[in-house]
């Protein structure tokens, strides 16, 4: 038993000896974590409805649904595209494996963008006679009761190779999809564009366009009404180059308030600097002049953020960017996950830089993105639950330096021990104090404690709480430079305020010590 455990044990025994009783309180309303995604978009004028597909619109989900946490589905995936069919959102990604293993496509569906259902192998190379591997970047669209899935296959390197962009068709969004043509729709390089990374956009007048291209070149083509053949432009051409500055791959088109937005990815897909930029035009064929980068790596959250799609909640001006990113601790190129965040517009229609939020309200019933070290953990009922253990912890793959860290913490068993938040943590492993960093916890006996940890515990401060056991406590950590403040329930006055510069950055997480607990409404935001 370490010194901290002995101290807590002694306090509990003393309390029992004098017959002290722990008061029971009704849970109060937790103080909301800062979340500008829970506000109405601040663009000055509402946008007209622009459905993602030609089907009836789905009901609008809560505009803070990304608070359920990223990644939003399990597994390694990339290049997501989104469609809205009837009342359901569908995400179709690339399977992020080696080229030889990329022989199928999965899909995910949700009516609320919180709870997702996986549909395995909606398309496989067994259904496409000419496709062998490298099945990439599915682009979904519906017309006349048929569901189309455009895809790239075989990663062709020249015009003598078999492959390119194909199109598959099904009677249902979940497939199974079969080859609509028996050969690629586009199987040659045109204007220097490798035939990959396609996106299909249907304009308000029903005209369908496909934007595509790798190797630093982007083309747009018209699709005929059958969606399986190419049309021509007014000048008689079929392939129109629209390459903006710094374009690499990953075209994405959407329309808002009569303006056409072309988005694309820059940088190398295996590198940390993979990112998304955009252009605006009054025409679906451009010209497209780069405005700025809108999504990029955040060294505190994730790297390699790119190859996106966009979805609008029908009847609102709520927009999400759906993309892939690589966790900070992962180095393998294919270790990519799916994420989405709110996308906001300025009054002039330009897009604000996207913030990759770190939030989890566990409404999706999972703890994706968390890694546990000891103890027993589960997510259910909208909470993250930890059974009794001596130092069991769960960490996010983050690396924040200056931040505000909020969570609701409820001790659920016993009169001993505490539960709370880990921050600026490194070197985590299983064990009571097996990490370096800081910890702030609330106890069942009505105390908050802050300490520094480096395989042993050094207390930095403690304070009594006005509400001891029973209710959920809202805990906030403010860490800016060496200044560390701990708030509990009252967000105006810190319970503990210290100066300690031992650890400057690291991961955020939760922990229990000789008690069980639940955690909810986790949110980490950069200071300032």
N, C-alpha and C positions, 0 to 999 in steps of 0.2 A: 504494500500500500504506500503510494508516494505521499509527500508532505501535504499536497493539496487535498488528497482524498482523506487523510487523517484529520485535517482541519474541518472539512465539511462533515465528516462523521462525528467529530466531537461536538460540533454545533447542534447537529440533529439530536444526539443523545442528551445534551443539556436541555434542549427545548422540551423533550419528552419528560425529563426529570421534574421540571417545574409545571408540568401539565399544560403546556402551551398547546393551543389548537390552531390549526391552519384555517383561516377564514375562507369561505366559499363566495365567489363573486359571479354574477352573470356576465358573460362575455360582452364586452363593449365593441363599438365599431372601431376597427383598425384604421389607423391613419393611412391614407392612400399614399403609395409610393409615387414619386414624380413620374408622370407618363403623358407626354404630349400627344400620344397616339389616342388617348381617350377623349380628345377634344375634337370639335368639328374642324375640318380642314379650313385653313385661314385664307384660302383664295377668295377674292372679293366677290366673285360671281359663281353660282352653282353651275356645274357642267350638265349638258343634256345627257340623257341616258344613251350609253353606247354598249349594248350587250356584247359579250365575247363571242357568242354564236348567234345563229338565227332562231334559236329556240326560245320559249318563254323564259322570263327571268327568274332566278332563284330569289328567295327572301334574303334580305340583307343580314349578314351575320353581325354580331357585335363588332364595333370598329376597333376594339382592342384585342381581337382574337389571337394576334401573334404573341400575346402575353402567356399563352399556353406553352410557349417554349420552342426554341430551335435546337436541334433539327426537328422538323415536324413529322417525319417518318423515320423508321429504322432502316439502316443499311447504307451501303455506299452507292450513291446515285449522283448524276450530274445533268446539266443541260435541260432543266425542266421547262415544259410548256403547259399552258393552262387552257382549258375549255370549260364553258358553262353549258351544260345540257339539262334542260328542264329545271329542276330544283337542286341540281347537284354540280359541284365543282369537281373537275377531273384534272389530275396532274399526270403527265406522261413524261418520264425522264429517261435518260440514257442509263443503262446499267454500267456502273463505273468499275470495270474490271480490265484485264488485259485484252488486247484486240481479239485474240483468239477465243476469249470467253464471252465476248459481246455478241451473243447470238440470239438474244431475245430482249423483249421490252416488257416491263411491268407497268402497271398503272395504279393510281390511288384516287379514291373518291371520298367526298365529304359533303354534307349538306350545311355544315356550319363552319368549315375551315378550322375546326378544332379536333374532331374525331375522324380519323381517316381509316378507310378500308383498303386493304391491298388486294389487287387483282393480278395474279401471277401470269406471266408469259402470254400477254394479250396478242403478241406477235412474235413469231420465231422464224429463224432462217429456214426451218423445215417447210414453211408456208411460202417462201420466196425462192424460186428456183435459181435465181442468179446471185443471191446474197449468200456470202459465206461467213463474214465476221465484221467487226467494227460497225455494228448497227447503232447509229447515232441520232440524237436530237430529234425525236418524234415531234411532229407538228399536227395537232388534231383540228378537225373542222367538220361540221355537219351540214348537209344539204339534202333536202327532199327526203328526209327520213333515213338517209344513209350516213354512216360515220366513216370519215376518211382519216387516214394516218399517213402523213408524208414522213419519210425517213431517208437517211443516207446509209450506204453500206459499202464495205470493202476498201474504204479509204484510198481510192485510186490515185496514183501518182502521175499518170500520163493518159493520153487518149487511146492508148493501145490496151489498157486494162479494162476488165469488165467490172462495172459498178457505177456508183453515182447516187442520184436521188430517185427514190421509188415512191409509189403510192399504193397503200393497201386500203381495203374497204371491209366494213362489217355492218351487221344489222343492229348491233348494240354497242354502246360506248366501251364496254368491257371485252368486246370481241367475241369470238376469235376473228382476227383480221386475216384476210387472204390477199394475195397479189392481184391488183386491179388490172395490170397490163401484161404481165409476163416478161417484162424487161424494164430497165430504168426509164423514168420520164426525162431525166437529163443525165446523159452519160459521157459528156465531153466537157473539157475546159472551154469557157467562153469569157473573153475579156480578162483572161488570167485567173478567173475564179474557179477554185476547186469546187466540184458539186457536192457540198456538204452544208450542214447547219441552216436548214431551210425554216422559214416561218411563213405561214399562210394567213393573209389578212383579207377580210371581206368588207368592202366599203359600203357606205349607206345605200348606194345605188345597186348593190348586189354584185358588182364587179369584184372578182377575186384576184389577188396578186400574191405572188410568192417572192420573198426576199431570201437570198442565200449567198453563200460564198465563203471559201477559206483561202489561205495563202495571201491574205492582205487585199483581196478584191471582193467587192459586193455587186451583185446584179439584182435587178427586179425583172420579173416576167409576168405577163398576164396569163391567168388560167381561164380556159373556156368554161362554159356553164357545167360541163360534165366533170370538171375538176381533175380530169385525167389527160388533158391535152393542153397545149400551149397556144395562146392567141398571139396577135401582133399589135404593135403600137401604130399610131397614125402614120408614122413615117415608114411603115412596112417592116420594121425591125422586130426581132423576138426577144433579144437579150439587151437590156439597157444597163450600162454600168453606172452605179451611184456611189462609188467608193468615197467615203469621207476621210478626212485626215486621221491617221493612226489606227484605221480599221484593221482588224486581224480576222475576226470570225464572229459567229453568233448573232446574226441579224434578228431584230425584233421590231415589229411595227404595231403601233396603236394610234388611235385618234381620240382627241379630246377637244371640245369646243371648236370643232372645225379645223383644228391643226393636226398635222401628221407628225408623229414622233418616230424617228428611227433610232433604235438603240443597238449597240454592238459591243463586243468584247475586245479588249486590248491586252497586249503582253502575252507571255507564254503560259499555256494552260497548266503546266506543272509548277509554275513559279508562284511566289507570294504576291507578285504585283499584277496578276490577272485582275482585270477591272472592267467596268462598264462606263461607256460614254454615250452621248446622245446628240441628235440634231433635230431641228424643227423645220417644217416646210408647209406651204399651203397647197402642195400637190403630193399625191402618193408616189410620184416618181421623182421627187426632188425638184431642185438641187438640195442636197443635204450638207450643210456646213456645220462642222463640229462646234458645239457650244462649250461643253466642259465634261469632265469626269463626274459621274453621279454616284457610283458605288465602287469602293476600293477596300483593300485589306485594312483592318484595324488591329494593330499589334496587341491590343488588349483583349480582342474578341475572336478573330478568325482571319485567315489569309486566303489568297486565291479566290476572292469573291467575284463571280462573273457568270457568263452565259445565262442570261435572265429571260424571263417572260413577265408580263404585266396582266393584272386582272382588276377590273372595276366592279365594285358591288353595285348592281343595277339599281337605278333610281336614286343614287347618291353620288357624291364626288369623293368617295372613299376608294383609294387605289392601293394596291399592294404590288410590290416587286418580288417575284419568286425567282430564286437563283440557287447556285451551288456555292459551297465554300469548303475550305479545308480547316479542320481543327488545328489549333496552334501547336499541339504536341505531335501532329502527324507529319511525316516527311514523304511518304509514298505518294506519287502523283495521282493514283486512282482513289486515294482515301478522301473522297468528297461526299458531302452531305447536303440535303435539301433544306433550305431556309426561306423565310419570307418576312418582310417588314413593310411598314407603312411607307408610302411614297407621297410626298407633299409637293404642291405647286405654289409658285409665287403668283402675285396678281397679274404679271405679264405673261403667264403661262409657262415660264421656265421651271425646271424641276430643281427642288432643293436637294443638296447632297443627302443621301440616305444614311441614316444611323442604324447600324446593326445593334438592335436592342438585346440586352441580356435580362430576360425576365422568364419566370415560370410560375404559373398559378396552379399547375398540375390538373387543370380542368380536363385535359386529354387522357388522364388516367395512366400516364407513364412518366418516367424520369429519364427520357432520352437526353444525352449530353452530360449526365452525371456519372461519376466514377466513384465507387465506394471502396473504403479501406476499413475492413472490420465491421462488426455489427450486422444486423439484419434490417434491410431497408425495403420499402414497398411504396407504391403510389396508388392511392385509391381514395374515393370520396373527395377529390379535389385537394388532397393534402399529401405531403411526403412524410411517411411514417418511419420512425426508427425504434426498434425494440431496445430494451435495456442492454447496455454494453459499457465497458470501460474504455471510452475514447473512440467508438465507431464514428467514422466521418464520411461525408460524401462531398466531392469537389467538382466544380465546373472547370472546363479547360479554358481558363481566363488568365490574364496577366495585367491586372489593373494596378496603377500606382496611386493616383489621386482620384477619389471616388466617393459616392454616397451609396451605401449598401443597406437595403431594407428587406425585412422579412417578418412574418408573423411566426412566433415561437410559442408553443404550448407544451409544458411539462405534463406528462400524462400518467406518471406512476411514482409512488413513493415520496418520502420526505427528504431524501438525500439526493445529491448530485445536481447537475445542471445541464442545460441544453442551450445552444446558441450558434453564433456565426464565426467561421474561420475566415481570415483575410490575409492578403499578402503572403500566401503559403507556398512553400516549395518543398521538395523532397518528401512528399507524403508516402507513408507506408502504414501497415497495420501495427497498432500499438497505442498505448494511452496518450503519449505525447510525441508520437513518431512523425514529426514534421518540423519545419522551421516557419515561423510566422506569428500571427496574433490570433487570439480567441476572446470573444466576449459572450458570456452566457448568463442566463437567468436561472435561478434555483427555485425549487419548490418551497423553500423556507423564506422566500421574499428578498432575495439579494441578487444584484448584478455584479459580475466580476469581470475584469479585463486582465489578460496576461500575455506575456511574451513566451514563445515556446521554441525550444531548440533541443528536442529529445528530453527536455525537462521543463518544468513549469516555473516561471518567475512572475509573481503577481505584480501588476502595475497600478491597480486600483480596484476599489469595491464600493458599493453603496446599497443602502436599504431601499426597497420598493414599497410604494404605497399599496400596491395590489399584489399579494404573494401568490399562492397557488390557485389553480382553478382556471382563470380565463387565459385566453391567448394574449400574449404581450407583443406589441409592435416594437421591434428592435431596429434601430438605425445606427450604422457606423458611418461617421464622417472622417475620412483620412486624407489629409492634404499635407504633403511633405512629412515632417515629424510630428505634426499636430494630429492627435487621435481623439475623437469624441464619441461617446456612447450615449445614445438616447434610448429611453424605454417609455413607451406610451406618450409621454409629453415630448413633442418634437421641438419645443421652444427652448428647453433648458436641458443641457446634457447632464446625465447622472455621473458620468466620469469624463474627465478631460485631462489628458496627459501629453507629454512630449517625449517621443522615443523615435530615434532614427535608425534603429537596428536593421529593419527590413523595409525596402523601398517599393517593392512590387511583388506580385504573385497571384495565386489563384484565390477564388472565393468559394466558400462552401459552408456546410452545416455540420454540427457535431453533437453527440450526446456523451455525457459522463455520468455513469452510474444511475441512469434514469431512462425512461422511454419518453418520446416527444413526437410532436408533429410540427411540420413547417409548411408555410404557404406564402403566396404573394411575394416571392423572391424577386428582387430587382436590383441591378447594379448599374449606376449611371456615372459617367465621368464627372468629376468636379468641375464646376464652371461652365 
